[in-house]
Amino acid sequence: MGYQTIVLLILGIYFFIIGAIFGSFMNMLVYRVNKGENLFGRSYCDFSGKPLKIIDLIPIFSYIIFRGRCSDCHKKIPLLYLIIELCLAIISVLVFIKVATFVNVINVNLPQIMLYWFLMFLICFIFIFFAYYDYLHWEIDSRSVNISLGILIFINVINIFVPLPFLGESSDNFIGGLLLGGFIFLIYRITSGGGMGEGDIYLFALTGLSLGIVGGLLALTVTSVTGSLFGIVKAIIQNKRIKGLKIQLAPFIALGFLAIFFFKVNILNFLGFI
């Protein structure tokens, strides 16, 4: 095994672990934001309320070693916790792979690698958070939306003065955010909701702020197609009419964003546009 392969493998494992840790944090974050609890308090069991031990806090490993049960009260822990930890771990590695296209990671320029990784992962984290929150609670947390908009605007302002290779032109992103958010707002008003929640408007604005005009429209297309297909399948399974059927849209907005964020070139190439 060559030196380059070893370096890439070590960094890949490192970012997988970091992503899993953030996945564990997200499980706590979604729960506490919904309950309005302090985000910085010690983690505790959802069932007994007792503080968790160190071994309980190890992402993925603790779920497997205790067979999906709390080590103290032995209540079954939702499989979704493990899925979120694995999801963030994989996304973290995908972000690292994307960073490797901008930075010579073999020379281990850690400050630059970590900066790009953190900003890119933060954007992905935001979308996964809203997808997870909406899936569990059928709503978008308004305070989290405001914070996320502030983060995306701030990153785009930085991009004006210090160009970030994973973002397009900030002007394109700002216009994309306004156009996509405005377009969804018009649809929302014309259709009196049309199965969407008001929070979805802001999520599409975040999509435009992250991907620009073209990327945002592509993400909207992916969201519309996958959301519609899911709605049709759900209607068939539940033997209901599609009209009036409600689904959580945020998971499909996140899917559209992630698909374009990571695989835009591949998708355009597959469709024959490049």
C-alpha positions in Angstrom: 0.0 0.0 0.0 1.5 3.3 -1.1 2.0 6.4 1.0 -0.8 8.3 -0.8 -3.3 5.5 -0.2 -2.4 5.3 3.5 -2.8 9.1 3.9 -6.2 9.1 2.1 -7.4 6.1 4.1 -6.4 7.7 7.5 -8.1 10.9 6.6 -11.2 9.1 5.3 -11.5 7.2 8.6 -10.9 10.4 10.6 -13.7 12.2 8.8 -16.0 9.2 9.1 -15.6 9.3 12.8 -16.0 13.1 13.0 -19.2 12.8 10.9 -20.6 10.1 13.2 -19.9 12.3 16.2 -21.9 15.1 14.5 -24.6 12.6 13.8 -24.8 11.8 17.5 -24.9 15.6 18.2 -27.8 16.0 15.6 -29.9 13.3 17.4 -29.5 15.4 20.6 -30.0 18.7 18.8 -33.3 17.8 17.0 -34.7 16.4 20.3 -33.8 19.4 22.4 -34.7 22.1 19.9 -38.2 20.6 19.7 -38.4 20.5 23.5 -36.9 23.9 24.0 -34.2 22.6 26.2 -30.6 23.8 26.8 -28.3 22.6 24.0 -25.3 22.4 26.2 -26.5 20.2 29.1 -25.2 16.7 29.7 -26.7 14.0 27.5 -29.3 11.8 29.2 -31.5 8.8 28.5 -34.8 9.6 26.8 -36.6 7.1 28.9 -35.2 7.3 32.4 -33.7 10.8 32.3 -30.4 9.5 33.8 -27.1 10.9 32.5 -25.5 8.8 29.9 -22.1 7.1 30.5 -19.1 7.8 28.2 -19.5 4.4 26.5 -23.1 5.3 25.7 -22.0 8.4 23.8 -19.7 6.6 21.3 -21.5 6.9 17.9 -22.5 3.7 16.0 -20.3 1.6 18.3 -22.5 2.0 21.4 -25.6 1.2 19.4 -24.1 -2.0 18.0 -22.4 -3.2 21.3 -25.6 -2.8 23.3 -27.8 -4.2 20.4 -29.8 -1.0 20.0 -30.8 -0.7 23.7 -30.0 1.7 26.5 -27.2 0.2 28.7 -29.0 1.4 31.8 -32.8 0.9 31.4 -32.5 -1.5 28.4 -35.3 0.3 26.5 -35.0 -0.1 22.7 -33.3 2.9 21.1 -34.9 4.0 17.7 -33.0 2.7 14.7 -33.2 6.2 13.3 -30.5 7.3 15.7 -28.0 4.9 14.1 -29.2 5.8 10.6 -28.5 9.5 11.3 -25.1 8.8 12.7 -24.2 6.7 9.6 -25.7 9.3 7.3 -23.6 12.1 8.7 -20.5 9.9 8.7 -20.9 9.1 5.0 -21.7 12.7 4.2 -18.6 13.8 6.1 -16.5 11.4 3.9 -18.2 12.7 0.7 -17.3 16.2 1.8 -13.7 15.2 2.3 -13.6 13.6 -1.1 -15.0 16.8 -2.6 -12.4 18.8 -0.6 -9.7 16.6 -2.2 -10.6 18.0 -5.6 -9.7 21.5 -4.4 -6.8 20.8 -2.0 -3.7 18.6 -2.3 -4.6 16.4 0.7 -1.5 14.3 0.2 0.6 17.2 1.4 -1.8 17.3 4.4 -2.5 21.0 4.4 -4.8 20.5 7.5 -5.8 24.1 8.1 -7.1 24.5 4.6 -8.6 21.0 4.5 -10.5 21.6 7.8 -11.7 25.0 6.8 -13.2 23.8 3.5 -14.5 20.6 5.1 -16.1 22.5 8.0 -17.9 25.0 5.8 -19.2 22.4 3.3 -20.2 20.0 6.1 -22.0 22.8 7.9 -24.1 23.5 4.9 -25.0 19.8 4.5 -25.6 19.5 8.3 -28.2 22.3 8.0 -30.2 20.5 5.3 -30.1 17.2 7.1 -31.2 18.9 10.3 -34.3 20.3 8.7 -35.0 17.0 6.9 -34.8 15.1 10.2 -36.8 17.7 12.2 -39.6 17.8 9.6 -39.7 14.0 9.4 -40.1 13.7 13.2 -42.3 16.7 13.9 -44.0 17.7 10.7 -42.8 21.3 10.9 -39.8 23.6 10.3 -38.3 25.3 13.4 -38.5 29.0 12.6 -35.6 30.0 14.9 -33.4 27.4 13.2 -34.4 28.8 9.8 -33.3 32.3 10.9 -29.9 31.0 12.1 -29.4 29.0 9.0 -30.2 31.9 6.7 -27.7 34.0 8.7 -25.0 31.3 8.3 -25.5 31.0 4.5 -25.5 34.7 4.0 -22.3 35.0 6.1 -20.6 32.3 4.1 -21.5 34.0 0.8 -20.2 37.3 2.1 -16.9 35.6 2.9 -17.0 34.1 -0.6 -17.0 37.6 -2.0 -13.7 38.5 -0.4 -12.1 35.1 -0.2 -13.4 32.9 -3.0 -14.4 29.4 -1.8 -14.0 26.8 -4.5 -17.1 24.8 -3.5 -19.4 27.8 -4.0 -20.2 29.6 -7.2 -20.3 33.4 -7.4 -22.0 34.9 -4.4 -24.0 37.2 -6.7 -25.4 34.1 -8.4 -26.2 32.5 -5.0 -28.0 35.5 -3.7 -30.1 35.8 -6.8 -30.7 32.1 -6.7 -31.9 32.3 -3.1 -34.3 35.1 -4.0 -35.6 33.6 -7.2 -36.1 30.1 -5.8 -37.6 31.3 -2.5 -39.7 33.8 -4.3 -40.9 31.2 -6.9 -41.9 28.8 -4.1 -43.6 31.6 -2.2 -45.8 32.4 -5.3 -46.8 28.8 -5.7 -47.5 28.6 -2.0 -49.8 31.7 -2.2 -51.5 30.7 -5.5 -52.2 27.1 -4.3 -53.1 28.1 -0.7 -50.2 26.0 0.4 -50.5 23.2 -2.1 -49.3 20.6 0.4 -46.3 22.7 1.4 -45.6 24.4 4.7 -44.4 28.0 4.9 -41.0 26.8 6.2 -40.4 25.0 2.9 -40.1 28.4 1.2 -37.1 29.3 3.4 -35.5 25.9 2.7 -35.7 26.5 -1.0 -34.2 29.9 -0.4 -31.4 28.2 1.5 -31.0 25.8 -1.5 -30.6 28.8 -3.9 -28.1 30.4 -1.5 -26.0 27.3 -1.6 -26.2 26.2 -5.2 -27.0 29.3 -7.2 -29.6 29.7 -9.9 -28.9 26.7 -12.1 -28.0 24.4 -9.2 -31.1 25.5 -7.3 -33.4 24.8 -10.2 -31.8 21.4 -10.6 -32.3 20.7 -6.9 -35.9 21.8 -7.2 -36.4 19.3 -10.0 -34.9 16.5 -8.0 -37.1 17.4 -5.0 -40.2 17.6 -7.2 -39.6 14.3 -8.9 -38.6 12.3 -5.8 -41.3 13.9 -3.6 -44.0 13.2 -6.3 -42.9 9.6 -6.7 -43.0 9.1 -2.9 -46.4 10.7 -2.7 -47.7 8.3 -5.4 -46.3 5.2 -3.7 -47.7 6.4 -0.3 -51.1 7.0 -1.9 -51.2 3.5 -3.4 -50.1 1.9 -0.1 -52.6 3.8 1.9 -55.3 3.5 -0.8 -55.8 7.3 -0.7 -56.2 10.0 -3.4 -53.1 11.9 -4.2 -55.0 15.2 -3.9 -54.8 16.3 -0.3 -52.2 13.7 0.6 -49.6 15.2 2.9 -45.9 14.4 3.0 -42.9 16.0 4.8 -41.2 17.9 2.0 -38.0 18.9 3.9 -36.4 15.4 3.4 -36.8 15.7 -0.3 -35.5 19.3 -0.4 -32.4 18.0 1.4 -32.2 15.1 -1.0 -32.3 17.5 -3.9 -29.7 19.7 -2.4 -27.3 16.8 -1.6 -27.7 15.3 -5.1 -26.7 18.5 -6.8 -24.1 19.6 -4.3 -22.2 16.3 -4.7 -23.2 15.0 -8.1 -24.2 18.0 -10.2 -21.6 17.3 -13.0 -22.5 13.6 -13.0 -26.2 14.4 -13.3 -25.7 16.9 -16.1 -23.5 14.5 -17.9 -26.0 11.7 -17.5 -28.8 14.0 -18.9 -26.5 14.9 -21.9 -26.1 18.6 -21.0 -22.3 18.4 -20.8 
